[in-house]
Structure formats: structure tokens, C-alpha cells
Amino acid sequence: MLHRHLFKRYFIVSLLFIIGVLIGFFLLWEINTTFRIKNVEAFGVTTEERKTILVLFNGMSTLTFHQTIVKDAIQSRYPAIIIKDSHIQFPNTLILVVEKEKPEVYLKTDHGYLALSKTGVILKKERSSDTPFPFITFYQPILHLEYQVGQNIGFSAIIRAIQFVSILKAEGYQVETVAIDSVDMIACKTRGFEVVFSQTRPIDLQAHEVKQIIRQIKVGALRIGRLDLRFDKPVVQLPQK
């Protein structure tokens, strides 16, 4: 009788333990399945971009979500997308608010062009004969197939050209074309005039000289056709009649 009583007692305890373990495993499995990204709501992207972002994060645990991981993964795939906000709507939806960085310039290649950011990062590649502006032509051949989205263009002359475009834009002049014809000549053509910058002179000095000349243009004290900043003093050419 005592053995039967002990058997019955330990059997019930063992059964309850096994049931508890099974319930625990079931709850862990349910939590693991439920709290994983299955949907993405992204404001400011195309449908195709949203689908790709979902593929990137599909199945990621929402309980271990980290904004930095999301930001790095998206910008490595889409360098033009800037993450303004990212958070989880529990149990399984990733919410993104983004804005897209607009290209600062377009660099001509042998089969189209590369859209570049302010820092020279390739935002997109296009096989096209179109010439969006500001459009840069470079004295060295740029092979379309050698560059990928997200890569930095790597030429200091092109980076400087982007900076000069930004300087003129800040003064209210939209650059249409940029010709980098030699190791010390970056010619930016606007609808009003052309500015020839130097690659070797300090950028801050050239920016100051441009601002001084433009200030005179805006008050009507000067009209120019071409401004050359490659020398110690700016060389101003009058408009052709």
C-alpha cells in the first residue's frame, strides 16, 4: 500500500512537471512566432522598395529590435533613403518614416550617368542618354559597370566639383553643367555666367571670392560672362555682345 501511495504521489508530481514544461515550450514558441516582423509600413518609399525592406527584416524578432541595425541595413541597400524614425508596432509590424536624399549632381559615364550625393556617394545608376542637371563630364573615362550604388565615387576632383556646385546653389545660382577638363580646371556653367574653379587653391578662399563677385552682380554693379578663380586674383570677363 505504501509503494502504491508513493507511486501515485510521484506520478502526479511528474505529470504536472511534464505538463508545465510543455506549456512553457508552447508559450515560448508562441511568443517567438508572434513577436517577429511580418509587415512593414514605410512612409516615403515606393511599393518595390517597401517589399525589399520587408525581405530584409522578415522574421526578425521585434523584442530585440534596434534602430541602428535597421538604419544600417536599409542605407546599405538604399543609400538615398534617410531614416527619420523607426519603431515597432507590436506584435509584428515595423514602422518606418523616411525621406530620400536628392542627388546633388549627375556624373556622365560611358553608358549613362551616376547620381551622386553631396559627399560623392552613388545614390543610383541610370543607363540613359538624358542629361539631368547639374551634369558633370570628367576628363577620365567613367565606366558604368565598374561602380555600384552605395559606393563613393573616389575622385577628389569630382568631390570638389560637388562642393563648388553647392556654393553656387547657396548663392541662388543653379549649375547646369560642370566640365572637369584637366587636373586644375572645374568649369561650372549657370544660366547667367560661367565660373572656373581651381582644384589646387583653397576652397574657402574661392568661395569667398565668388560671394564677393556675386554680391556685386546682385546689386547691379557688375555683369560678367565668365569668372576665373585659378589665379591669385579673380579674372572677370564681360558678357559677349
PASEBA-1860 file (N, C-alpha, C; in nm, 3 decimals):
! residues 241
1> MLHRHLFK> 0.083/-0.121/0.000/0.000/0.000/0.000/0.086/0.125/0.000 ~ 0.198/0.122/0.077/0.285/0.238/0.083/0.350/0.266/-0.051 ~ 0.394/0.157/-0.118/0.457/0.174/-0.251/0.358/0.231/-0.351 ~ 0.236/0.180/-0.345/0.134/0.230/-0.438/0.107/0.378/-0.410 ~ 0.105/0.417/-0.283/0.079/0.556/-0.248/0.193/0.647/-0.299 ~ 0.318/0.599/-0.280/0.432/0.679/-0.327/0.434/0.691/-0.479 ~ 0.402/0.578/-0.544/0.398/0.579/-0.691/0.296/0.680/-0.742 ~ 0.177/0.675/-0.679/0.070/0.766/-0.719/0.110/0.911/-0.696
9> RYFIVSLL> 0.178/0.931/-0.582/0.217/1.068/-0.546/0.320/1.123/-0.645 ~ 0.425/1.044/-0.672/0.530/1.091/-0.763/0.483/1.096/-0.908 ~ 0.390/1.008/-0.942/0.335/1.010/-1.078/0.264/1.142/-1.104 ~ 0.184/1.185/-1.006/0.110/1.311/-1.023/0.207/1.429/-1.032 ~ 0.310/1.427/-0.944/0.410/1.535/-0.948/0.482/1.537/-1.082 ~ 0.523/1.421/-1.130/0.594/1.412/-1.259/0.505/1.457/-1.373 ~ 0.379/1.415/-1.369/0.286/1.454/-1.474/0.266/1.605/-1.478 ~ 0.252/1.663/-1.359/0.236/1.810/-1.354/0.362/1.880/-1.405
17> FIIGVLIG> 0.479/1.825/-1.374/0.604/1.884/-1.422/0.612/1.879/-1.574 ~ 0.578/1.763/-1.629/0.582/1.747/-1.775/0.482/1.842/-1.842 ~ 0.363/1.851/-1.785/0.262/1.943/-1.841/0.313/2.087/-1.835 ~ 0.377/2.123/-1.722/0.431/2.258/-1.707/0.538/2.287/-1.809 ~ 0.626/2.189/-1.833/0.732/2.206/-1.933/0.673/2.224/-2.072 ~ 0.574/2.141/-2.105/0.510/2.151/-2.236/0.442/2.286/-2.255 ~ 0.373/2.332/-2.149/0.308/2.464/-2.157/0.413/2.573/-2.175 ~ 0.525/2.560/-2.104/0.633/2.658/-2.117/0.689/2.662/-2.257
25> FFLLWEIN> 0.714/2.544/-2.315/0.764/2.537/-2.452/0.663/2.597/-2.550 ~ 0.535/2.567/-2.527/0.430/2.620/-2.615/0.426/2.773/-2.608 ~ 0.436/2.826/-2.486/0.433/2.972/-2.470/0.555/3.037/-2.536 ~ 0.674/2.974/-2.518/0.795/3.028/-2.581/0.783/3.024/-2.733 ~ 0.730/2.914/-2.784/0.711/2.901/-2.929/0.613/3.005/-2.979 ~ 0.504/3.026/-2.906/0.403/3.123/-2.945/0.460/3.265/-2.944 ~ 0.535/3.297/-2.839/0.597/3.429/-2.830/0.699/3.448/-2.943 ~ 0.780/3.345/-2.965/0.883/3.352/-3.070/0.821/3.369/-3.208
33> TTFRIKNV> 0.707/3.307/-3.230/0.639/3.318/-3.360/0.564/3.450/-3.374 ~ 0.499/3.492/-3.269/0.415/3.612/-3.275/0.496/3.740/-3.285 ~ 0.603/3.749/-3.205/0.682/3.872/-3.198/0.799/3.869/-3.297 ~ 0.765/3.854/-3.423/0.861/3.861/-3.532/0.803/3.946/-3.645 ~ 0.889/4.024/-3.710/0.842/4.117/-3.814/0.781/4.039/-3.930 ~ 0.656/4.073/-3.960/0.585/4.014/-4.073/0.530/4.119/-4.167 ~ 0.527/4.244/-4.119/0.473/4.354/-4.201/0.564/4.475/-4.188 ~ 0.567/4.556/-4.293/0.640/4.683/-4.292/0.549/4.792/-4.343
41> EAFGVTTE> 0.536/4.897/-4.264/0.466/5.017/-4.308/0.571/5.127/-4.321 ~ 0.601/5.163/-4.443/0.707/5.259/-4.469/0.651/5.379/-4.545 ~ 0.657/5.494/-4.485/0.606/5.616/-4.547/0.721/5.688/-4.618 ~ 0.705/5.712/-4.748/0.807/5.782/-4.824/0.888/5.694/-4.915 ~ 0.844/5.567/-4.937/0.915/5.477/-5.027/0.817/5.422/-5.130 ~ 0.872/5.366/-5.237/0.789/5.305/-5.340/0.743/5.166/-5.293 ~ 0.648/5.110/-5.366/0.599/4.976/-5.333/0.710/4.872/-5.342 ~ 0.793/4.882/-5.447/0.902/4.787/-5.463/1.005/4.799/-5.352
49> ERKTILVL> 1.034/4.922/-5.312/1.128/4.943/-5.202/1.072/4.887/-5.072 ~ 0.943/4.905/-5.051/0.881/4.851/-4.929/0.890/4.699/-4.927 ~ 0.868/4.635/-5.042/0.877/4.489/-5.050/1.019/4.441/-5.019 ~ 1.116/4.512/-5.072/1.256/4.474/-5.048/1.292/4.491/-4.901 ~ 1.245/4.599/-4.839/1.271/4.622/-4.697/1.209/4.511/-4.612 ~ 1.089/4.466/-4.650/1.025/4.356/-4.578/1.109/4.230/-4.588 ~ 1.165/4.203/-4.705/1.251/4.086/-4.721/1.374/4.097/-4.630 ~ 1.428/4.219/-4.616/1.545/4.239/-4.531/1.519/4.204/-4.385
57> FNGMSTLT> 1.397/4.235/-4.338/1.369/4.222/-4.194/1.266/4.116/-4.161 ~ 1.214/4.048/-4.261/1.112/3.947/-4.236/1.163/3.839/-4.139 ~ 1.092/3.818/-4.030/1.130/3.717/-3.932/1.219/3.767/-3.820 ~ 1.264/3.893/-3.827/1.346/3.947/-3.719/1.261/3.965/-3.593 ~ 1.318/3.933/-3.477/1.245/3.945/-3.351/1.215/4.091/-3.320 ~ 1.090/4.119/-3.292/1.052/4.256/-3.255/1.090/4.286/-3.110 ~ 1.122/4.183/-3.034/1.160/4.203/-2.894/1.305/4.247/-2.881 ~ 1.386/4.221/-2.983/1.527/4.261/-2.981/1.554/4.367/-3.087
65> FHQTIVKD> 1.450/4.439/-3.128/1.461/4.542/-3.231/1.559/4.650/-3.189 ~ 1.642/4.696/-3.286/1.737/4.803/-3.260/1.740/4.896/-3.381 ~ 1.722/5.025/-3.358/1.714/5.122/-3.467/1.841/5.124/-3.552 ~ 1.956/5.111/-3.489/2.082/5.119/-3.564/2.093/5.007/-3.667 ~ 2.049/4.887/-3.628/2.054/4.773/-3.721/1.966/4.801/-3.842 ~ 1.847/4.854/-3.817/1.754/4.886/-3.926/1.813/4.992/-4.017 ~ 1.864/5.098/-3.958/1.921/5.209/-4.035/2.036/5.161/-4.124 ~ 2.129/5.085/-4.066/2.246/5.040/-4.142/2.206/4.947/-4.256
73> AIQSRYPA> 2.111/4.856/-4.229/2.070/4.759/-4.330/2.000/4.828/-4.448 ~ 1.913/4.925/-4.418/1.840/4.993/-4.525/1.932/5.082/-4.606 ~ 2.020/5.157/-4.539/2.105/5.250/-4.612/2.215/5.178/-4.690 ~ 2.251/5.057/-4.650/2.346/4.980/-4.730/2.280/4.934/-4.860 ~ 2.148/4.915/-4.856/2.074/4.874/-4.976/2.023/4.994/-5.055 ~ 1.978/5.096/-4.985/1.926/5.218/-5.047/1.993/5.340/-4.984 ~ 2.111/5.380/-5.034/2.184/5.490/-4.971/2.112/5.624/-4.977 ~ 2.014/5.638/-5.066/1.941/5.765/-5.076/1.834/5.777/-4.968
81> IIIKDSHI> 1.800/5.667/-4.902/1.694/5.669/-4.800/1.752/5.707/-4.665 ~ 1.698/5.812/-4.607/1.738/5.858/-4.474/1.627/5.821/-4.376 ~ 1.662/5.745/-4.273/1.563/5.700/-4.174/1.537/5.813/-4.075 ~ 1.415/5.866/-4.076/1.378/5.971/-3.980/1.323/5.912/-3.850 ~ 1.256/5.799/-3.861/1.203/5.732/-3.742/1.178/5.585/-3.774 ~ 1.204/5.500/-3.678/1.174/5.357/-3.693/1.136/5.302/-3.556 ~ 1.025/5.228/-3.553/0.983/5.166/-3.429/0.892/5.047/-3.460 ~ 0.864/4.970/-3.357/0.782/4.850/-3.373/0.641/4.877/-3.324
89> QFPNTLIL> 0.546/4.839/-3.407/0.406/4.835/-3.364/0.376/4.689/-3.331 ~ 0.371/4.659/-3.202/0.358/4.520/-3.161/0.224/4.462/-3.204 ~ 0.226/4.332/-3.242/0.337/4.239/-3.218/0.438/4.225/-3.332 ~ 0.404/4.262/-3.459/0.488/4.217/-3.569/0.503/4.316/-3.685 ~ 0.485/4.446/-3.662/0.492/4.543/-3.770/0.603/4.644/-3.748 ~ 0.689/4.660/-3.850/0.795/4.761/-3.846/0.743/4.888/-3.911 ~ 0.749/4.999/-3.837/0.703/5.128/-3.887/0.825/5.213/-3.921 ~ 0.829/5.266/-4.043/0.939/5.350/-4.088/0.887/5.482/-4.141
97> VVEKEKPE> 0.955/5.589/-4.106/0.932/5.720/-4.167/1.065/5.763/-4.226 ~ 1.067/5.785/-4.357/1.194/5.814/-4.424/1.180/5.937/-4.513 ~ 1.294/5.988/-4.552/1.298/6.086/-4.660/1.412/6.046/-4.753 ~ 1.404/6.089/-4.877/1.505/6.049/-4.973/1.597/6.166/-5.004 ~ 1.727/6.136/-4.998/1.826/6.238/-5.032/1.826/6.258/-5.183 ~ 1.811/6.382/-5.225/1.812/6.412/-5.367/1.955/6.421/-5.418 ~ 1.980/6.371/-5.538/2.116/6.381/-5.594/2.160/6.526/-5.604 ~ 2.287/6.549/-5.573/2.344/6.683/-5.585/2.392/6.709/-5.728
105> VYLKTDHG> 2.449/6.604/-5.790/2.498/6.615/-5.928/2.479/6.481/-5.998 ~ 2.497/6.485/-6.130/2.490/6.363/-6.213/2.618/6.353/-6.293 ~ 2.689/6.242/-6.277/2.818/6.223/-6.342/2.802/6.136/-6.467 ~ 2.849/6.188/-6.579/2.840/6.115/-6.706/2.932/5.994/-6.705 ~ 2.877/5.880/-6.752/2.957/5.759/-6.769/2.956/5.720/-6.917 ~ 3.019/5.607/-6.947/3.021/5.563/-7.087/2.886/5.512/-7.134 ~ 2.795/5.478/-7.040/2.663/5.427/-7.079/2.551/5.488/-6.995 ~ 2.560/5.615/-6.960/2.454/5.677/-6.881/2.511/5.775/-6.782
113> YLALSKTG> 2.465/5.765/-6.659/2.517/5.855/-6.557/2.499/5.795/-6.417 ~ 2.576/5.852/-6.322/2.567/5.817/-6.182/2.513/5.937/-6.106 ~ 2.409/5.916/-6.025/2.355/6.022/-5.940/2.433/6.022/-5.809 ~ 2.495/6.137/-5.775/2.582/6.145/-5.659/2.524/6.234/-5.550 ~ 2.552/6.196/-5.425/2.510/6.276/-5.311/2.609/6.390/-5.289 ~ 2.587/6.470/-5.185/2.676/6.582/-5.153/2.815/6.534/-5.115 ~ 2.826/6.411/-5.069/2.956/6.357/-5.028/3.017/6.264/-5.132 ~ 2.953/6.253/-5.249/3.007/6.170/-5.356/2.964/6.026/-5.353
121> VILKKERS> 2.864/5.992/-5.270/2.811/5.855/-5.267/2.715/5.836/-5.384 ~ 2.725/5.721/-5.449/2.638/5.692/-5.564/2.500/5.653/-5.513 ~ 2.400/5.736/-5.543/2.263/5.712/-5.498/2.187/5.623/-5.595 ~ 2.219/5.635/-5.723/2.157/5.548/-5.823/2.237/5.552/-5.952 ~ 2.213/5.451/-6.036/2.277/5.442/-6.168/2.167/5.438/-6.274 ~ 2.190/5.510/-6.382/2.092/5.511/-6.490/2.162/5.491/-6.624 ~ 2.109/5.399/-6.702/2.154/5.384/-6.840/2.062/5.470/-6.926 ~ 2.105/5.587/-6.955/2.018/5.682/-7.024/2.103/5.784/-7.098
129> SDTPFPFI> 2.045/5.837/-7.206/2.112/5.945/-7.280/2.066/6.081/-7.232 ~ 1.975/6.082/-7.134/1.929/6.209/-7.079/2.044/6.282/-7.009 ~ 2.029/6.413/-6.996/2.130/6.492/-6.928/2.065/6.576/-6.818 ~ 2.034/6.515/-6.704/1.979/6.593/-6.593/2.087/6.688/-6.540 ~ 2.047/6.791/-6.472/2.148/6.885/-6.424/2.146/6.895/-6.272 ~ 2.262/6.930/-6.215/2.393/6.963/-6.277/2.461/6.836/-6.331 ~ 2.508/6.843/-6.453/2.565/6.729/-6.522/2.716/6.746/-6.533 ~ 2.791/6.649/-6.479/2.938/6.658/-6.477/2.998/6.570/-6.586
137> TFYQPILH> 3.090/6.629/-6.662/3.174/6.550/-6.753/3.316/6.552/-6.699 ~ 3.381/6.435/-6.701/3.513/6.419/-6.641/3.613/6.382/-6.749 ~ 3.735/6.433/-6.735/3.835/6.410/-6.839/3.884/6.265/-6.842 ~ 3.863/6.190/-6.734/3.895/6.047/-6.735/3.766/5.969/-6.762 ~ 3.774/5.859/-6.836/3.653/5.780/-6.864/3.596/5.718/-6.737 ~ 3.465/5.731/-6.717/3.395/5.669/-6.605/3.316/5.552/-6.661 ~ 3.356/5.431/-6.626/3.293/5.310/-6.679/3.172/5.273/-6.592 ~ 3.057/5.269/-6.654/2.931/5.248/-6.583/2.931/5.120/-6.500
145> LEYQVGQN> 2.985/5.012/-6.555/2.978/4.881/-6.490/3.073/4.869/-6.371 ~ 3.169/4.960/-6.359/3.267/4.949/-6.250/3.217/5.005/-6.118 ~ 3.101/5.071/-6.119/3.053/5.138/-5.998/2.919/5.080/-5.955 ~ 2.898/5.079/-5.822/2.776/5.025/-5.765/2.710/5.129/-5.675 ~ 2.578/5.117/-5.661/2.503/5.204/-5.571/2.556/5.187/-5.429 ~ 2.578/5.299/-5.360/2.632/5.297/-5.225/2.781/5.318/-5.219 ~ 2.848/5.307/-5.332/2.993/5.325/-5.338/3.026/5.475/-5.347 ~ 3.141/5.514/-5.291/3.187/5.652/-5.305/3.264/5.664/-5.435
153> IGFSAIIR> 3.241/5.773/-5.508/3.299/5.787/-5.641/3.452/5.789/-5.636 ~ 3.512/5.844/-5.531/3.655/5.827/-5.509/3.748/5.924/-5.577 ~ 3.699/6.016/-5.662/3.784/6.115/-5.727/3.775/6.247/-5.651 ~ 3.888/6.299/-5.605/3.887/6.425/-5.531/3.837/6.540/-5.616 ~ 3.867/6.538/-5.745/3.822/6.645/-5.834/3.670/6.650/-5.843 ~ 3.606/6.533/-5.845/3.461/6.528/-5.853/3.399/6.573/-5.721 ~ 3.461/6.535/-5.609/3.413/6.580/-5.478/3.421/6.732/-5.469 ~ 3.531/6.789/-5.518/3.545/6.934/-5.517/3.441/6.999/-5.607
161> AIQFVSIL> 3.415/6.939/-5.721/3.314/6.994/-5.812/3.178/6.998/-5.744 ~ 3.144/6.894/-5.669/3.017/6.892/-5.596/3.013/7.007/-5.495 ~ 3.126/7.032/-5.428/3.131/7.142/-5.331/3.111/7.277/-5.400 ~ 3.169/7.294/-5.517/3.153/7.420/-5.589/3.009/7.439/-5.638 ~ 2.947/7.329/-5.679/2.805/7.335/-5.718/2.720/7.381/-5.599 ~ 2.750/7.328/-5.482/2.676/7.365/-5.361/2.697/7.512/-5.324 ~ 2.819/7.560/-5.344/2.849/7.701/-5.315/2.764/7.793/-5.404 ~ 2.759/7.762/-5.533/2.680/7.845/-5.625/2.531/7.833/-5.596
169> KAEGYQVE> 2.486/7.713/-5.561/2.345/7.694/-5.528/2.307/7.778/-5.407 ~ 2.396/7.783/-5.308/2.369/7.861/-5.187/2.357/8.010/-5.218 ~ 2.420/8.053/-5.328/2.412/8.194/-5.368/2.296/8.220/-5.464 ~ 2.217/8.115/-5.493/2.098/8.133/-5.576/2.119/8.103/-5.723 ~ 2.229/8.035/-5.759/2.257/8.005/-5.900/2.259/7.854/-5.921 ~ 2.171/7.806/-6.007/2.163/7.664/-6.038/2.264/7.631/-6.147 ~ 2.355/7.541/-6.116/2.454/7.498/-6.215/2.390/7.400/-6.311 ~ 2.415/7.419/-6.439/2.360/7.328/-6.541/2.461/7.221/-6.582
177> TVAIDSVD> 2.583/7.264/-6.609/2.688/7.168/-6.648/2.817/7.199/-6.574 ~ 2.894/7.091/-6.552/3.026/7.103/-6.490/3.124/7.027/-6.578 ~ 3.228/7.097/-6.624/3.330/7.032/-6.707/3.461/7.027/-6.630 ~ 3.505/6.906/-6.598/3.636/6.888/-6.535/3.730/6.846/-6.646 ~ 3.796/6.946/-6.706/3.872/6.921/-6.828/4.018/6.892/-6.805 ~ 4.067/6.922/-6.684/4.209/6.899/-6.657/4.228/6.884/-6.507 ~ 4.353/6.868/-6.464/4.381/6.849/-6.322/4.360/6.977/-6.241 ~ 4.344/7.091/-6.305/4.324/7.215/-6.228/4.215/7.304/-6.287
185> MIACKTRG> 4.111/7.243/-6.343/4.005/7.325/-6.403/3.870/7.259/-6.385 ~ 3.784/7.326/-6.309/3.646/7.281/-6.290/3.556/7.396/-6.331 ~ 3.496/7.384/-6.447/3.414/7.492/-6.503/3.266/7.465/-6.478 ~ 3.204/7.551/-6.397/3.062/7.539/-6.365/2.983/7.644/-6.443 ~ 2.891/7.597/-6.526/2.814/7.689/-6.609/2.672/7.703/-6.556 ~ 2.633/7.825/-6.524/2.497/7.856/-6.484/2.427/7.925/-6.600 ~ 2.301/7.958/-6.583/2.230/8.029/-6.689/2.277/8.174/-6.704 ~ 2.343/8.224/-6.599/2.389/8.362/-6.604/2.532/8.378/-6.650
193> FEVVFSQT> 2.619/8.288/-6.602/2.761/8.302/-6.633/2.832/8.171/-6.601 ~ 2.961/8.169/-6.630/3.043/8.051/-6.604/3.149/8.085/-6.499 ~ 3.172/7.993/-6.407/3.276/8.010/-6.306/3.376/7.896/-6.322 ~ 3.503/7.933/-6.336/3.609/7.834/-6.346/3.681/7.828/-6.212 ~ 3.668/7.715/-6.145/3.731/7.696/-6.015/3.864/7.622/-6.032 ~ 3.946/7.634/-5.926/4.074/7.564/-5.923/4.065/7.445/-5.827 ~ 4.133/7.337/-5.864/4.139/7.222/-5.774/4.246/7.238/-5.666 ~ 4.342/7.328/-5.691/4.457/7.339/-5.601/4.445/7.454/-5.503
201> RPIDLQAH> 4.373/7.560/-5.536/4.358/7.671/-5.442/4.258/7.634/-5.333 ~ 4.270/7.692/-5.213/4.178/7.659/-5.102/4.032/7.687/-5.139 ~ 3.945/7.592/-5.105/3.803/7.606/-5.137/3.742/7.727/-5.067 ~ 3.777/7.748/-4.940/3.720/7.860/-4.866/3.754/7.993/-4.931 ~ 3.876/8.006/-4.981/3.918/8.129/-5.047/3.837/8.152/-5.175 ~ 3.820/8.047/-5.253/3.743/8.060/-5.377/3.595/8.089/-5.348 ~ 3.542/8.028/-5.243/3.404/8.054/-5.204/3.387/8.201/-5.167 ~ 3.484/8.256/-5.093/3.479/8.398/-5.055/3.482/8.487/-5.178
209> EVKQIIRQ> 3.569/8.455/-5.273/3.580/8.536/-5.396/3.451/8.532/-5.477 ~ 3.392/8.413/-5.486/3.265/8.400/-5.558/3.156/8.486/-5.494 ~ 3.147/8.479/-5.363/3.044/8.555/-5.292/3.062/8.705/-5.311 ~ 3.186/8.750/-5.313/3.213/8.892/-5.332/3.168/8.938/-5.471 ~ 3.198/8.857/-5.572/3.160/8.891/-5.710/3.008/8.887/-5.726 ~ 2.946/8.783/-5.673/2.801/8.769/-5.685/2.729/8.882/-5.613 ~ 2.784/8.927/-5.503/2.724/9.038/-5.430/2.717/9.163/-5.520 ~ 2.822/9.184/-5.598/2.822/9.299/-5.690/2.723/9.278/-5.804
217> IKVGALRI> 2.711/9.152/-5.849/2.615/9.122/-5.957/2.473/9.149/-5.910 ~ 2.442/9.108/-5.787/2.305/9.120/-5.736/2.262/9.265/-5.715 ~ 2.357/9.352/-5.683/2.321/9.493/-5.664/2.330/9.572/-5.794 ~ 2.362/9.502/-5.904/2.366/9.567/-6.034/2.494/9.641/-6.064 ~ 2.598/9.620/-5.983/2.723/9.692/-6.003/2.816/9.622/-6.102 ~ 2.781/9.499/-6.141/2.870/9.422/-6.227/2.791/9.321/-6.309 ~ 2.835/9.304/-6.433/2.782/9.198/-6.518/2.901/9.119/-6.571 ~ 2.889/8.987/-6.566/3.002/8.905/-6.611/2.953/8.795/-6.704
225> GRLDLRFD> 3.047/8.747/-6.785/3.020/8.631/-6.868/3.096/8.509/-6.819 ~ 3.214/8.540/-6.758/3.299/8.431/-6.710/3.385/8.481/-6.594 ~ 3.397/8.397/-6.492/3.478/8.428/-6.376/3.579/8.316/-6.358 ~ 3.708/8.351/-6.359/3.813/8.251/-6.348/3.886/8.270/-6.216 ~ 3.883/8.165/-6.132/3.940/8.172/-5.997/4.068/8.091/-5.983 ~ 4.134/8.058/-6.092/4.254/7.976/-6.085/4.380/8.056/-6.054 ~ 4.365/8.187/-6.048/4.483/8.272/-6.028/4.474/8.345/-5.893 ~ 4.579/8.417/-5.859/4.584/8.486/-5.730/4.471/8.585/-5.715
233> KPVVQLPQ> 4.432/8.648/-5.826/4.318/8.740/-5.823/4.215/8.693/-5.925 ~ 4.085/8.703/-5.893/3.982/8.660/-5.987/3.990/8.735/-6.120 ~ 3.976/8.661/-6.227/3.976/8.720/-6.361/3.833/8.723/-6.412 ~ 3.782/8.844/-6.437/3.643/8.863/-6.479/3.638/8.896/-6.626 ~ 3.558/8.821/-6.701/3.534/8.851/-6.842/3.391/8.900/-6.858 ~ 3.374/9.006/-6.933/3.242/9.064/-6.953/3.160/8.977/-7.048 ~ 3.029/8.990/-7.042/2.943/8.912/-7.134/2.971/8.951/-7.279 ~ 2.962/8.852/-7.367/2.978/8.880/-7.509/2.854/8.946/-7.563
241> K> 2.871/9.045/-7.646/2.756/9.116/-7.704/2.704/9.041/-7.826
END
